[in-house]
């Protein structure tokens, strides 16, 4: 930790410099998560400034809302290192707050909420007949034949049920996950180390850890491989596809961007960056059945499939049960679903990134954070309890 102001001065003091080596660690992430493109190369995901989706405001005072015996609403925001929070109810902004210098115009990294953006794009392409989710990934990316992905379908990659051996240990200092980060431009190379790239990385993943179509096994490279397959199927760069098929028609207020490797391959698993309001618009699009301005953007059948068709048994045998103990959850097409009378679709990114969507009660909660730990079980649980309190408060109105 450092008490030195981050990135202040010309040049900044050494203790306050945010670099490729420290940008994902606290306290440096409080600055870097809002300045990603100053650290890692990015590709632009253009919006359409002439078609911005207006979000009317109807502020509600949530300061008196108790999250538990210890924390009120403001205490929850502080406890979870919240950089931005936007809450929509019935299409209106009822609460909006920013910290750490962030504003409504500031982009913030999504981390693995990026995966859910890819899931939506895959749904759009499948709805247009450009992508068959039953295809083996090697049909589009023959370069991974002979790796752990041989025989895996696009659907199995989407649902994190490909049987590839990969330990998603965010605190590891060596091994495949560090090789992966270096290949994606997220970690610096060691002195004399040869530069790699994301698409070449897959030759390292040769071993399986179970059958394809088995348990939920969270492997970030699955998503980047899907991004590669999508580019092949569409014959278009991922960032341009995302702009044309989702970001522009959505009515995003500002352009987004996504980190890329040294050869331009996008980090679909975690590199998406945009404003909190635009992330909330993504949630509102789902509330509206995938339509905006009378036009279908995301097929409603895809939204219903996400909501209803995940495999609960695969989830219960999978990696993330300890973070959501006792909750009836499934995972489908890069989205989590909390089942119940009013199912809640949600996204999760390390260090506290979230999008929560209650379609029945027309509630959207977009949250960015700069938590110190990548996967923090107490804070994940606190966020889920807070969301339930907010949902109950708004549905009672």
C-alpha positions, 0 to 999 in steps of 0.5 A: 500500500502507498499513501502517495497520490497516484499518478500525480506530478510530472513525472509521478513519484515512483511510489505513486506510479501505476504500471503494467506490473501493478495496475490490477493490484490495490491501491493502484487499481483505484486509478488504473480501472478508470485509465485502462487505455493508458496502460494496455492497447485498446480497440475502439467500440464506437457508439452513435452520438445521434442515437443516444438512449435517454435515461430520465432521472427520478431520484430516490433517497436510499440513504436510510436503506439498511443492508444488514445490522452493521451497514446502511446503503452508504456503508455498503458502497464504502465496504465494497470499494464502489467506484460507480453505481447506477440503479434504474427502475422502470427505465429511470435512474433512481440512484447514481453515485461515483467515487475515486474521481469517477464521473458519468463520463468515465469508462471503467473496466468490466473485467469478466462482465466482458464475458457477458457482452460476448454472450450477447453478441453470440446470441445476436449472431446465432439469431441472424443465422451466422453462428451455430452454437452446436458447431465444434470450435475447430470448425471455425478455428482449426488452429486449436485442433490437437489442444484441450478444445478438440471436440468442444462446441461453441455452446460448451465454451459459452456455458463454461463446460469445456473440459480444458485443464486451466487453473483460474488462480488470480493470485498465481505468480507463475504458470498458465494464467501468467503466460495467458496474461502476458500473451494478452498484454496484461502482464509485462514480459521478463527481461529477455522473454520473447513476446507472445500473443493471445491466439498463439497461447492456445497451443499451451492448453493441451490437457483436459480435466474432464469431458466436454459438457460436464461440470461448470469449470470457469476458464477465461481463455474459453471466452477469448477463443469464442471471440476468435471464432466469432470473428472468423464466422462474421469476417469482421473484427470483434470491436467493430462487430460489437459496435455495429450489432450492439453498442450503436443500436443500443444507444450507448452514450459514449464509445467503449473500448476493449484491450487487445494483444500486440497483434490486435486480438481482443481480450473478450474475457475481461478487457471491455471498458465503458461508463456505468450508465452505458452498462446500465443501458445494457441491462435495460435492453434485457428488461425491454426484451432485447428491443430498443426504439422498436427494433430487435437488437438481442433476440428475446428467445436468447434472453429466455434461453439464458433465463430458463435453460442453464444446467443447475447440476453442472453449476452445483458441481462447479467452481463458484458454489463457495461464493454463492452458498445455498443460492439456486443459480445456473450459468448460461451463455456467459450470464449467471441466473439467480432462480426464483419467482422473479429470476435475476440475470447477473454478471460478475467481474473480479474486484467487484464488477457487476450488472444485475437485471430483474426483468419482471420488476424492471430493476437494473443495477450497474456497479463498478468497484476497485476491491483489493481481492479479485474474488472476495467471498464476503464482499460478493455475499454482501453485494448479493444481500444489498441487491436483494434489499434494493429489489425489495425496496423498489418492488414495494413502491 
